[in-house]
Amino acid sequence: MQRFFSILTGLILAISVATPVSAALPAPKVVKVNARIHALLGPMELPNKKNQGYMVNSILIVGDSGAIVVDTGFTDEIGAMLAKQAAKITRKPITHVINTHHHGDHSLGNAAFPNAKILSSEQCRKLALETGAEWIATVEAAAGRKFPNTKVVTAETTYPQNSKTELSIDGVRMVFWVPEAAHTLGDLMIWLPDDQVLLSGDIMVNRVTPNFRDANLKQWINALGEVQSLPVKTIVPGHGPLMSKQDAAAMHSRMSSLYDGIAAGVKAGLTDSEIRTKLDLKEWKKLHHFDEQMGGNINKAYLEIEAASF
């Protein structure tokens, strides 16, 4: 009998190593912005085994007869968790999903909403199709397991770059603002004028270092500046706590100063590593993920500015 249990224990251990079991997902911090808008704030972390890729802010907007989810997470499991959270807030069905951009942490949970109409920018749809497999590989590597039901599901209705489209979804008036470029080439911000709320995606992040990997920094800074013209009271960023208009102005100032400092270094003929030693990064060092992100950010900005100088 003892030998039987030893064999059984060995088999269980072998199975658990061969097929990692999914960890329980962290619960979002639910913040009621107003009667119909709830922010579901994810952990301010990079994807890892503990959070299973859950690191994004999502938004639930409750309309007249249905509900809208903005950004669905990195996997179908995260999307399903968000759907369950939404059901705790409203009994109305989720009829629409909006993706603020193509990055997997914002869009790969779409598969969990098969009955919803998906909306995004045109470039978001294109880039999701082109890079989706890469994003799935990224979250699987970070989480240490496969997500066999996570797949790329893209928008059926899209909006062009450099456009602002006024529309009403289930009685909720909104403006889809698609800059020419910003954090990516396919960002979409959602302005809710009756609520004075802006859903920014990763064009704005709070207390975390933004990622420049797919960005056009000059256009991004322009978009941040344009936000100041809105009578906005609350901003739900792509990552981190809710923001005020003053927080957005601080991010704009930080990004502008960094860009100008790197541009001055490029003009002086310095390398990106030489420029970094001369930059004032005091405010940046207060942000989460500074060490992981900032070196690559400076290099990306350097290359963009250098290319524009020719």
C-alpha positions in Angstrom: 0.0 0.0 0.0 2.8 2.4 0.9 4.5 1.7 -2.5 1.1 2.4 -4.2 0.8 5.8 -2.6 4.5 6.5 -3.5 3.7 5.7 -7.1 0.5 7.8 -7.1 2.3 10.7 -5.5 4.9 10.5 -8.2 2.3 10.5 -10.9 0.5 13.5 -9.5 3.8 15.4 -9.3 4.7 14.5 -12.8 1.3 15.6 -14.1 1.5 18.9 -12.2 4.9 19.6 -13.7 3.8 18.6 -17.2 0.5 20.5 -17.1 0.7 23.7 -15.0 -2.5 24.4 -13.2 -3.9 27.9 -13.6 -3.5 30.1 -10.5 -6.4 32.1 -9.1 -6.5 35.5 -10.8 -6.2 38.6 -8.6 -9.5 40.5 -8.2 -9.7 43.9 -9.8 -10.1 47.0 -7.6 -13.6 48.2 -8.5 -14.0 52.0 -8.4 -17.5 53.5 -9.1 -16.8 56.6 -11.2 -20.5 57.4 -11.3 -23.9 55.6 -11.6 -23.1 54.0 -14.9 -19.3 53.9 -15.1 -17.2 51.5 -13.1 -13.4 51.2 -13.4 -12.0 47.7 -12.9 -8.4 48.4 -12.0 -5.8 45.6 -12.5 -2.5 45.1 -10.6 0.3 47.6 -11.4 2.6 44.8 -12.4 4.2 43.3 -15.4 2.8 39.9 -16.4 4.0 37.0 -14.2 3.1 33.6 -12.9 1.2 35.1 -9.9 -1.0 37.5 -11.8 -1.3 35.2 -14.9 -1.0 38.2 -17.2 -3.7 40.3 -15.4 -2.3 43.8 -15.3 -4.8 46.1 -17.2 -7.5 48.5 -16.3 -10.9 47.8 -17.8 -14.1 49.8 -17.7 -17.8 48.8 -17.5 -20.3 51.3 -18.8 -23.9 50.4 -18.1 -26.3 51.6 -20.9 -30.1 51.6 -21.1 -30.5 47.9 -21.9 -27.0 46.5 -22.1 -23.4 47.1 -21.0 -20.1 48.0 -22.6 -16.7 46.7 -21.6 -13.6 48.6 -22.5 -10.4 46.5 -22.8 -10.7 42.8 -22.0 -7.3 41.6 -20.6 -4.5 39.4 -21.7 -6.3 36.0 -21.9 -9.7 34.5 -22.3 -9.6 33.6 -18.6 -9.0 37.2 -17.7 -11.9 38.2 -20.0 -14.2 35.6 -18.3 -13.2 36.9 -14.9 -14.0 40.5 -16.0 -17.4 39.3 -17.3 -18.1 37.8 -13.9 -17.1 41.0 -12.2 -19.5 42.9 -14.5 -22.3 40.6 -13.6 -21.9 41.6 -10.0 -22.5 45.2 -10.9 -25.3 44.9 -13.5 -27.7 42.2 -14.8 -27.7 43.8 -18.2 -25.9 41.7 -20.9 -22.6 42.9 -22.3 -23.5 44.0 -25.8 -20.3 45.8 -26.9 -16.6 45.6 -26.3 -14.2 48.4 -27.2 -10.4 47.9 -27.5 -8.3 51.0 -26.9 -5.4 49.5 -28.8 -4.0 46.2 -30.1 -1.6 45.2 -27.3 -2.5 41.8 -25.9 -3.0 42.9 -22.3 -5.9 45.0 -23.6 -7.4 42.8 -26.3 -6.8 39.1 -26.0 -9.7 38.6 -23.6 -12.1 39.4 -26.4 -12.8 35.7 -26.9 -14.7 35.7 -23.6 -17.4 37.9 -25.1 -18.7 36.0 -28.0 -22.1 37.8 -28.1 -20.7 41.3 -28.0 -20.0 43.6 -30.9 -16.3 44.6 -30.9 -15.2 48.1 -31.8 -11.7 49.5 -32.3 -9.6 51.7 -34.6 -8.7 50.3 -38.1 -5.0 50.1 -37.2 -5.8 48.3 -33.9 -7.5 45.5 -35.9 -4.7 45.3 -38.4 -2.0 45.2 -35.8 -3.9 42.7 -33.6 -4.0 40.3 -36.6 -0.3 40.9 -37.3 1.1 40.6 -33.8 -1.5 38.5 -31.9 0.5 35.3 -31.9 3.5 37.2 -30.5 1.4 38.6 -27.7 0.0 35.1 -26.8 3.5 33.7 -26.7 4.5 36.6 -24.4 1.8 36.0 -21.8 2.3 32.2 -21.9 6.0 32.7 -21.2 5.3 35.1 -18.4 2.6 33.0 -16.8 4.5 29.7 -17.3 1.6 27.9 -18.9 -0.5 27.7 -22.1 -3.8 29.4 -22.7 -5.3 27.1 -25.4 -8.6 29.1 -25.6 -6.9 32.5 -26.0 -7.1 33.6 -29.6 -7.1 36.8 -31.6 -10.7 38.2 -32.0 -10.8 41.5 -33.7 -13.3 44.3 -34.2 -16.1 44.1 -36.8 -16.5 47.9 -36.8 -13.5 50.1 -37.0 -12.6 53.8 -37.0 -9.8 55.5 -39.1 -6.7 57.3 -37.8 -6.8 61.0 -37.1 -10.6 61.0 -36.6 -13.2 61.9 -34.0 -16.5 60.1 -34.3 -19.6 61.1 -32.2 -22.0 58.2 -31.5 -24.4 56.8 -29.0 -24.3 53.2 -27.8 -27.3 52.1 -25.8 -28.1 55.6 -24.7 -24.5 56.5 -23.8 -23.2 59.5 -25.7 -19.5 59.2 -26.6 -16.8 60.4 -28.9 -14.2 57.9 -30.3 -11.0 59.8 -30.6 -8.4 58.1 -32.8 -5.1 60.1 -32.9 -2.8 59.9 -35.9 -0.5 58.0 -33.6 0.5 57.9 -29.9 1.3 55.0 -27.7 0.7 52.9 -30.8 -0.4 53.5 -34.4 -3.9 52.5 -33.5 -5.0 54.0 -30.2 -8.6 54.9 -29.5 -9.7 57.1 -26.6 -13.3 57.4 -25.5 -14.6 60.7 -24.4 -17.9 60.7 -22.5 -19.0 64.3 -22.6 -22.1 63.9 -20.4 -20.0 62.3 -17.7 -16.8 64.4 -18.3 -14.9 61.1 -18.2 -12.0 60.1 -20.6 -11.1 56.5 -21.1 -7.5 56.9 -22.4 -6.1 53.4 -22.8 -2.3 53.5 -22.5 -2.0 57.0 -23.9 -2.2 57.8 -20.2 -0.9 55.7 -17.4 -0.6 56.6 -13.7 2.3 55.9 -11.4 3.8 53.5 -13.9 6.4 54.0 -16.6 4.8 54.1 -20.1 6.1 51.8 -22.7 7.4 53.5 -25.9 8.0 50.3 -27.9 5.3 50.9 -30.6 5.0 54.6 -30.0 5.3 57.8 -32.1 6.4 60.0 -29.2 5.9 63.3 -30.9 2.3 62.5 -31.8 1.8 61.0 -28.3 2.9 64.3 -26.7 0.6 66.2 -29.0 -2.4 64.0 -28.0 -1.6 64.5 -24.3 -1.5 68.3 -24.9 -4.9 68.1 -26.6 -6.5 66.4 -23.6 -6.0 69.7 -21.7 -8.7 71.3 -23.9 -11.3 68.9 -22.7 -13.5 69.7 -19.6 -12.5 66.4 -18.1 -13.0 65.6 -14.5 -11.9 61.9 -14.4 -9.5 59.9 -16.5 -9.4 56.1 -16.4 -5.9 55.3 -17.6 -4.7 52.1 -19.2 -2.7 51.2 -16.0 -2.7 52.6 -12.5 -5.2 54.6 -10.4 -7.7 57.1 -11.7 -6.3 60.4 -12.9 -7.3 64.1 -12.8 -6.7 66.7 -15.5 -3.7 67.8 -13.4 -2.2 64.3 -13.5 -2.6 64.3 -17.3 -0.8 67.7 -17.4 2.0 66.3 -15.3 2.4 63.3 -17.6 2.5 65.7 -20.6 5.2 67.8 -19.0 7.3 64.7 -18.1 7.1 63.3 -21.6 7.8 66.7 -23.2 10.8 67.3 -21.1 12.2 63.9 -21.8 11.7 64.3 -25.5 13.4 67.7 -25.5 16.3 66.4 -23.5 16.9 63.5 -25.9 16.5 65.8 -28.9 19.1 68.1 -27.5 21.5 65.2 -27.1 20.9 63.9 -30.6 21.6 67.4 -31.9 24.9 67.5 -29.9 25.9 64.2 -31.5 25.7 62.1 -28.3 24.8 58.4 -28.2 21.7 57.2 -26.3 23.8 55.9 -23.4 25.6 59.3 -23.2 22.3 61.1 -23.3 20.9 59.1 -20.4 23.6 60.3 -18.1 22.6 63.9 -18.8 18.8 63.5 -18.4 17.0 64.6 -15.3 15.0 61.4 -14.5 14.2 62.2 -10.9 10.4 62.2 -11.5 10.6 59.2 -13.7 12.4 57.1 -11.0 9.3 57.5 -8.8 7.2 55.4 -11.3 6.7 51.6 -11.2 8.8 49.6 -13.7 11.4 52.4 -14.3 14.3 49.9 -14.3 12.6 47.5 -16.7 11.3 50.1 -19.1 13.4 53.3 -19.2 16.5 52.1 -21.0 14.4 50.8 -23.9 12.3 54.0 -23.8 15.3 56.3 -24.2 16.6 54.1 -27.0 13.3 54.2 -28.8 13.0 58.0 -28.5 16.6 58.4 -29.6 16.0 56.4 -32.8 12.7 58.3 -33.6 14.4 61.7 -33.1 17.5 60.7 -35.0 15.4 59.4 -38.0 13.4 62.7 -38.0 16.6 64.7 -38.2 17.6 63.3 -41.7 
